[in-house]
Amino acid sequence: MTDSTVSGEPLTQRLSTEGADLLSLAGAGDANLAELQKLFPVRVTLRADALVITGAADAVERAVAVATRMVEQARQRLPLDPDDVLRFSMEGPAREGSTSGKIVLPGVRKVIQPKTQGQGEYMQKMFDHEIVIGIGPAGTGKTYLAVAAAVDALARKRVKRIVLARPAVEAGESLGFLPGDMQAKVDPYLRPLYDALDDLMPAERTQRALETRVIEIAPLAYMRGRTLADAFVILDEAQNATNAQMKMFLTRLGVNSRAVITGDKTQIDLPKREESGLLQVERILQGIDGIAFHYFTETDVVRHRLVREIVKAYAADAGT
């Protein structure tokens, strides 16, 4: 129901809260309502049966769009906090089956959105499928966007943990000559995953998540014998996973788990190229419902402009 006055005067809209958990809707110390008022120049009042929003017409319209999502969340008895309110304001109205083309990470007030059509299709596939296999050259955002999707799923409480894995394969360098214990030896292989997390989550939250194992970063070999339920699992540099390792990884998935596998077929460092698990799954998993393949090209490279030209040059040379 909407109550309005003459043009130029404040507009008031009443949004029904029937069936909503009012404590969840308001938040601790009314923090959710305070965030809504901070985002839009409106006055918000929570009554027994309605959320009343008053202000200029355009501000009220935008605030009501966010408040509608807040009420729906509270009706579903889902957790709701000021970060969610912020995310709703940045995403705009919810669209069934759509990611709105972007991922909003409230903790760092960061919006991740596709820079190319290929990236947009990749992001949509990660929301629509249980397993996504992203294949393409360096600089296309394969890993970064996958980690962003994982952090988003964790923030939305769609999963309880994130597991990031990489094969520890020696690319022309000897692992044995690296200093330190085994963890110190494998950390250089895992550093790109830490770098992505550092950019997508507040440092203190990342550290706490690592300490409590809500986020786990480990060599692929450490996955053996485990069942990963309620998890968003990423296998990076999958071209260097052997056939046996790839099968092992895929069969770790448990209930309510999602997986993203990323790799570049032109950078296989295994002794025998034909042993790459990425090449095998490309052959045998096509057409399975719930599994999507996405192929990046040099047009999706978003690093320095010269990286795109370098990728093209190497691809041309490989074709000669």
C-alpha positions in Angstrom: 0.0 0.0 0.0 1.3 3.5 -0.8 0.5 6.8 0.9 1.6 9.9 -1.0 1.1 13.6 -0.9 1.3 16.3 -3.5 4.3 16.7 -5.8 7.4 18.1 -4.0 6.4 16.8 -0.6 7.6 13.6 1.1 6.3 10.3 -0.2 5.5 7.5 2.2 5.3 3.8 1.3 4.3 1.0 3.5 5.8 -2.4 2.8 4.0 -5.4 4.4 6.2 -7.5 6.7 3.6 -10.3 7.1 5.4 -13.6 7.7 8.8 -11.9 8.2 11.1 -12.4 11.2 11.1 -8.8 12.4 14.3 -9.3 14.6 16.2 -10.6 11.5 14.7 -7.8 9.4 15.8 -5.0 11.7 19.2 -6.6 12.6 21.1 -6.3 15.8 20.5 -2.8 17.3 18.4 -2.0 14.2 21.6 -2.1 12.2 19.9 -3.2 8.9 17.4 -0.4 9.1 20.2 2.1 9.9 22.2 0.8 6.8 19.1 1.3 4.6 18.7 4.9 5.9 22.5 5.5 5.3 22.3 4.3 1.7 19.2 6.4 0.8 18.0 9.8 2.2 14.8 8.3 3.7 13.3 7.7 7.1 12.6 4.0 7.9 10.2 2.9 10.6 9.4 -0.7 11.4 5.9 -1.4 12.7 4.2 -4.6 13.7 2.8 -5.2 10.2 4.8 -2.9 7.9 8.0 -1.2 7.0 7.3 2.4 6.5 9.7 4.4 4.3 9.4 8.2 3.9 11.4 10.6 1.7 11.7 12.1 -1.7 10.0 10.0 -4.4 13.1 8.8 -6.2 14.9 7.9 -2.9 11.8 6.1 -1.6 11.5 4.1 -4.9 15.1 2.9 -4.6 14.9 2.2 -0.9 11.7 0.1 -1.4 13.4 -2.0 -4.0 16.1 -2.9 -1.4 13.6 -3.2 1.4 11.6 -5.7 -0.6 14.5 -8.0 -0.8 15.2 -7.6 2.9 11.7 -8.6 3.8 11.8 -11.6 1.5 15.0 -12.7 3.1 13.5 -12.3 6.6 10.4 -14.3 5.4 12.7 -17.2 4.4 14.4 -17.0 7.9 17.7 -16.5 6.1 20.5 -14.5 7.9 20.4 -10.8 7.2 23.0 -8.2 8.1 24.1 -4.7 6.9 26.5 -6.2 4.3 23.5 -7.9 2.7 21.6 -4.6 2.6 24.5 -3.0 0.9 24.7 -5.8 -1.6 21.0 -5.6 -2.4 21.5 -1.8 -3.1 24.3 -2.5 -5.5 22.7 -5.4 -7.3 19.4 -3.8 -7.9 16.1 -5.8 -8.1 16.5 -9.6 -7.9 16.0 -11.4 -11.1 15.2 -15.1 -11.0 18.0 -17.2 -12.5 20.3 -14.2 -13.0 23.4 -12.9 -11.4 22.8 -9.4 -12.7 26.1 -9.7 -14.5 28.1 -9.0 -11.4 29.2 -10.1 -7.9 29.0 -7.7 -5.0 31.4 -8.4 -2.1 30.3 -6.1 0.8 33.1 -6.8 3.1 35.5 -5.0 0.9 32.7 -2.9 -0.8 33.9 -4.3 -4.1 31.9 -5.1 -7.2 33.2 -7.8 -9.5 31.7 -7.5 -13.0 32.7 -9.0 -16.4 34.9 -7.0 -18.6 34.2 -9.1 -21.7 31.3 -11.1 -23.0 33.2 -14.3 -22.4 33.7 -13.4 -18.7 30.0 -12.7 -18.4 29.1 -16.1 -19.8 31.6 -17.8 -17.5 30.2 -16.1 -14.4 26.6 -17.1 -15.4 27.7 -20.7 -15.8 29.2 -20.7 -12.4 25.9 -19.8 -10.9 23.9 -22.2 -13.1 26.0 -25.4 -12.9 27.4 -27.6 -10.2 30.7 -28.1 -12.1 32.2 -25.6 -14.4 35.4 -26.2 -16.4 37.1 -22.9 -17.6 39.7 -23.4 -20.3 41.8 -20.6 -21.8 44.9 -18.5 -21.8 46.5 -16.5 -19.0 45.0 -13.1 -18.1 41.4 -14.0 -18.8 40.2 -14.0 -15.2 39.6 -17.8 -14.9 40.9 -18.1 -11.4 40.0 -14.6 -10.1 36.4 -14.8 -11.1 36.1 -18.4 -9.7 37.5 -17.2 -6.3 35.1 -14.3 -6.4 32.2 -16.6 -7.0 33.4 -18.8 -4.1 33.7 -15.8 -1.7 30.2 -14.7 -2.8 28.7 -18.1 -2.2 30.3 -18.2 1.3 29.1 -14.7 2.1 25.5 -15.7 1.0 25.8 -18.8 3.2 25.2 -21.1 0.2 28.3 -23.1 1.2 30.1 -23.5 4.6 33.6 -23.4 3.3 35.9 -22.8 0.3 38.6 -25.2 -0.8 41.2 -24.0 -3.2 43.7 -26.6 -4.7 46.5 -26.6 -7.2 48.8 -29.3 -8.5 52.3 -28.8 -7.2 54.1 -29.5 -10.5 57.7 -28.4 -11.1 57.6 -26.2 -14.2 61.3 -26.3 -15.1 62.4 -25.8 -11.4 63.3 -28.2 -8.8 61.0 -28.4 -5.7 63.7 -30.1 -3.7 66.0 -27.1 -3.9 63.4 -24.7 -2.4 64.2 -23.8 1.2 62.0 -24.7 4.2 59.6 -27.5 5.2 57.0 -29.0 2.8 54.5 -26.2 3.4 57.1 -23.6 2.6 58.0 -25.6 -0.6 54.5 -25.7 -1.9 53.4 -22.2 -0.9 54.9 -20.6 -4.0 52.6 -22.8 -6.1 49.6 -21.6 -4.1 50.5 -17.9 -3.9 48.1 -16.8 -6.8 45.2 -18.2 -4.8 46.3 -16.2 -1.7 46.6 -13.1 -3.9 43.1 -13.5 -5.2 41.7 -13.9 -1.7 43.7 -10.8 -0.5 41.9 -8.7 -3.1 38.4 -10.1 -2.5 38.2 -10.3 1.3 39.3 -8.1 4.2 42.7 -9.3 5.4 41.5 -10.0 9.0 38.6 -12.0 7.7 40.8 -14.0 5.4 43.2 -14.8 8.1 40.4 -15.9 10.5 38.9 -18.0 7.8 42.2 -19.7 7.1 42.8 -20.3 10.8 39.4 -21.9 11.3 39.6 -23.8 8.0 36.5 -22.1 6.6 38.9 -21.5 3.7 41.5 -24.1 2.9 44.3 -23.7 0.3 46.3 -26.9 -0.3 48.1 -28.9 -3.0 45.8 -31.2 -5.0 47.5 -34.3 -3.5 46.1 -33.3 -0.1 42.5 -33.9 -1.3 42.9 -37.6 -1.5 40.5 -39.6 0.7 38.3 -36.7 1.6 34.6 -35.9 1.0 33.9 -32.2 0.5 30.3 -31.3 1.4 28.8 -27.9 1.6 31.8 -26.5 -0.2 32.8 -24.4 -3.1 35.9 -26.2 -4.5 38.3 -24.7 -7.1 41.0 -26.6 -8.9 43.4 -24.2 -10.5 46.1 -24.9 -13.1 44.2 -28.1 -13.8 46.2 -28.8 -17.0 48.9 -30.1 -14.6 46.7 -32.6 -12.8 47.2 -36.1 -14.0 44.2 -38.2 -15.2 44.2 -40.1 -11.8 44.4 -36.8 -9.8 41.5 -35.3 -11.8 39.3 -38.3 -11.2 40.2 -38.2 -7.5 39.3 -34.5 -7.3 36.0 -34.8 -9.1 34.9 -37.7 -6.9 35.6 -35.7 -3.7 32.5 -33.6 -4.2 29.8 -34.2 -1.6 26.3 -32.9 -1.0 25.7 -29.2 -1.8 29.1 -28.7 -3.3 30.1 -26.9 -6.4 33.4 -27.1 -8.3 35.2 -24.9 -10.7 38.2 -26.3 -12.7 40.5 -23.9 -14.5 43.4 -24.5 -16.8 45.3 -23.5 -19.9 46.0 -26.4 -22.4 49.0 -24.5 -23.8 50.9 -24.6 -20.4 51.0 -28.3 -19.5 54.1 -29.0 -17.5 53.6 -32.8 -17.0 56.3 -35.1 -18.5 53.7 -36.5 -20.9 51.1 -34.1 -22.3 48.6 -36.9 -22.9 48.5 -37.6 -19.1 46.8 -34.2 -18.4 43.5 -34.7 -16.6 42.2 -31.5 -18.2 42.5 -33.0 -21.6 40.8 -36.2 -20.5 37.8 -34.5 -18.9 37.4 -32.4 -22.0 37.0 -35.6 -24.0 34.8 -37.6 -21.6 32.6 -35.1 -19.7 31.1 -33.1 -22.5 27.3 -33.2 -22.5 26.7 -34.3 -18.9 23.9 -32.4 -17.2 25.2 -30.1 -14.5 28.7 -29.8 -16.0 29.5 -26.8 -18.2 32.6 -26.1 -20.2 33.6 -22.5 -21.0 36.4 -21.6 -23.4 38.2 -18.2 -23.1 40.0 -16.7 -26.1 42.6 -13.9 -26.4 39.7 -11.4 -26.6 39.0 -12.1 -22.9 42.5 -11.2 -21.8 42.1 -8.3 -19.3 45.7 -7.7 -18.3 48.1 -5.3 -20.1 47.2 -4.9 -23.7 50.5 -6.6 -24.8 49.4 -9.8 -23.0 46.6 -10.2 -25.5 49.1 -9.7 -28.4 51.6 -12.1 -26.8 48.8 -14.8 -26.4 47.9 -14.4 -30.0 51.5 -14.6 -31.2 52.0 -17.9 -29.3 48.8 -19.3 -30.6 49.7 -18.4 -34.2 53.2 -20.0 -33.7 51.6 -23.2 -32.3 49.4 -23.4 -35.4 52.3 -23.2 -37.9 
